[in-house]
Amino acid sequence: MERKIVDYHQDEEGDWVADLECGHSQHVRHQPPFINRPWVVTAEGRKSRLGRVLNCIQCDSKDGN
């Protein structure tokens, strides 16, 4: 299910995690060439993606957990 990004935080390893409107979270790593998300490495880039949607795998699961 598509959910809007409402905020970000860093995990214990320093990787960025998007906080979604549903209360779930999802890593948003920039690890070329496999994952290309250069916007995640700057505050301006992350701010520019607030309100955009990501597919929430947890919401897609049968029980939502």
C-alpha positions as protocol buffer text, in pm:
chain_id: "A"
residue {
  index: 1
  type: MET
  ca { x: 0 y: 0 z: 0 }
}
residue {
  index: 2
  type: GLU
  ca { x: 131 y: 344 z: -81 }
}
residue {
  index: 3
  type: ARG
  ca { x: 190 y: 561 z: 226 }
}
residue {
  index: 4
  type: LYS
  ca { x: 326 y: 916 z: 254 }
}
residue {
  index: 5
  type: ILE
  ca { x: 663 y: 993 z: 409 }
}
residue {
  index: 6
  type: VAL
  ca { x: 607 y: 1214 z: 714 }
}
residue {
  index: 7
  type: ASP
  ca { x: 956 y: 1226 z: 868 }
}
residue {
  index: 8
  type: TYR
  ca { x: 1295 y: 1052 z: 884 }
}
residue {
  index: 9
  type: HIS
  ca { x: 1526 y: 917 z: 1149 }
}
residue {
  index: 10
  type: GLN
  ca { x: 1857 y: 732 z: 1153 }
}
residue {
  index: 11
  type: ASP
  ca { x: 1889 y: 377 z: 1278 }
}
residue {
  index: 12
  type: GLU
  ca { x: 2163 y: 257 z: 1511 }
}
residue {
  index: 13
  type: GLU
  ca { x: 2399 y: 210 z: 1214 }
}
residue {
  index: 14
  type: GLY
  ca { x: 2337 y: 561 z: 1078 }
}
residue {
  index: 15
  type: ASP
  ca { x: 2118 y: 454 z: 785 }
}
residue {
  index: 16
  type: TRP
  ca { x: 1820 y: 676 z: 704 }
}
residue {
  index: 17
  type: VAL
  ca { x: 1471 y: 544 z: 770 }
}
residue {
  index: 18
  type: ALA
  ca { x: 1151 y: 702 z: 639 }
}
residue {
  index: 19
  type: ASP
  ca { x: 866 y: 731 z: 888 }
}
residue {
  index: 20
  type: LEU
  ca { x: 539 y: 666 z: 708 }
}
residue {
  index: 21
  type: GLU
  ca { x: 193 y: 806 z: 778 }
}
residue {
  index: 22
  type: CYS
  ca { x: 69 y: 461 z: 879 }
}
residue {
  index: 23
  type: GLY
  ca { x: 317 y: 444 z: 1167 }
}
residue {
  index: 24
  type: HIS
  ca { x: 550 y: 196 z: 995 }
}
residue {
  index: 25
  type: SER
  ca { x: 900 y: 277 z: 877 }
}
residue {
  index: 26
  type: GLN
  ca { x: 1117 y: 185 z: 582 }
}
residue {
  index: 27
  type: HIS
  ca { x: 1491 y: 218 z: 513 }
}
residue {
  index: 28
  type: VAL
  ca { x: 1576 y: 459 z: 231 }
}
residue {
  index: 29
  type: ARG
  ca { x: 1939 y: 378 z: 162 }
}
residue {
  index: 30
  type: HIS
  ca { x: 2158 y: 513 z: -116 }
}
residue {
  index: 31
  type: GLN
  ca { x: 2379 y: 220 z: -218 }
}
residue {
  index: 32
  type: PRO
  ca { x: 2468 y: 245 z: -586 }
}
residue {
  index: 33
  type: PRO
  ca { x: 2450 y: 62 z: -816 }
}
residue {
  index: 34
  type: PHE
  ca { x: 2177 y: -145 z: -646 }
}
residue {
  index: 35
  type: ILE
  ca { x: 1977 y: 134 z: -482 }
}
residue {
  index: 36
  type: ASN
  ca { x: 2004 y: 481 z: -631 }
}
residue {
  index: 37
  type: ARG
  ca { x: 1860 y: 737 z: -391 }
}
residue {
  index: 38
  type: PRO
  ca { x: 2107 y: 1027 z: -386 }
}
residue {
  index: 39
  type: TRP
  ca { x: 1839 y: 1253 z: -234 }
}
residue {
  index: 40
  type: VAL
  ca { x: 1866 y: 1070 z: 98 }
}
residue {
  index: 41
  type: VAL
  ca { x: 2220 y: 1189 z: 175 }
}
residue {
  index: 42
  type: THR
  ca { x: 2130 y: 1557 z: 227 }
}
residue {
  index: 43
  type: ALA
  ca { x: 1880 y: 1730 z: 453 }
}
residue {
  index: 44
  type: GLU
  ca { x: 1746 y: 1922 z: 153 }
}
residue {
  index: 45
  type: GLY
  ca { x: 1700 y: 1601 z: -44 }
}
residue {
  index: 46
  type: ARG
  ca { x: 1512 y: 1429 z: 235 }
}
residue {
  index: 47
  type: LYS
  ca { x: 1294 y: 1736 z: 292 }
}
residue {
  index: 48
  type: SER
  ca { x: 1208 y: 1742 z: -80 }
}
residue {
  index: 49
  type: ARG
  ca { x: 1061 y: 1392 z: -50 }
}
residue {
  index: 50
  type: LEU
  ca { x: 833 y: 1458 z: 247 }
}
residue {
  index: 51
  type: GLY
  ca { x: 476 y: 1384 z: 140 }
}
residue {
  index: 52
  type: ARG
  ca { x: 584 y: 1150 z: -139 }
}
residue {
  index: 53
  type: VAL
  ca { x: 477 y: 790 z: -121 }
}
residue {
  index: 54
  type: LEU
  ca { x: 658 y: 462 z: -64 }
}
residue {
  index: 55
  type: ASN
  ca { x: 507 y: 117 z: -80 }
}
residue {
  index: 56
  type: CYS
  ca { x: 459 y: -1 z: 279 }
}
residue {
  index: 57
  type: ILE
  ca { x: 528 y: -373 z: 279 }
}
residue {
  index: 58
  type: GLN
  ca { x: 398 y: -405 z: 635 }
}
residue {
  index: 59
  type: CYS
  ca { x: 61 y: -256 z: 537 }
}
residue {
  index: 60
  type: ASP
  ca { x: 54 y: -494 z: 239 }
}
residue {
  index: 61
  type: SER
  ca { x: 97 y: -795 z: 464 }
}
residue {
  index: 62
  type: LYS
  ca { x: -218 y: -974 z: 570 }
}
residue {
  index: 63
  type: ASP
  ca { x: -208 y: -866 z: 934 }
}
residue {
  index: 64
  type: GLY
  ca { x: -43 y: -525 z: 891 }
}
residue {
  index: 65
  type: ASN
  ca { x: 229 y: -596 z: 1149 }
}
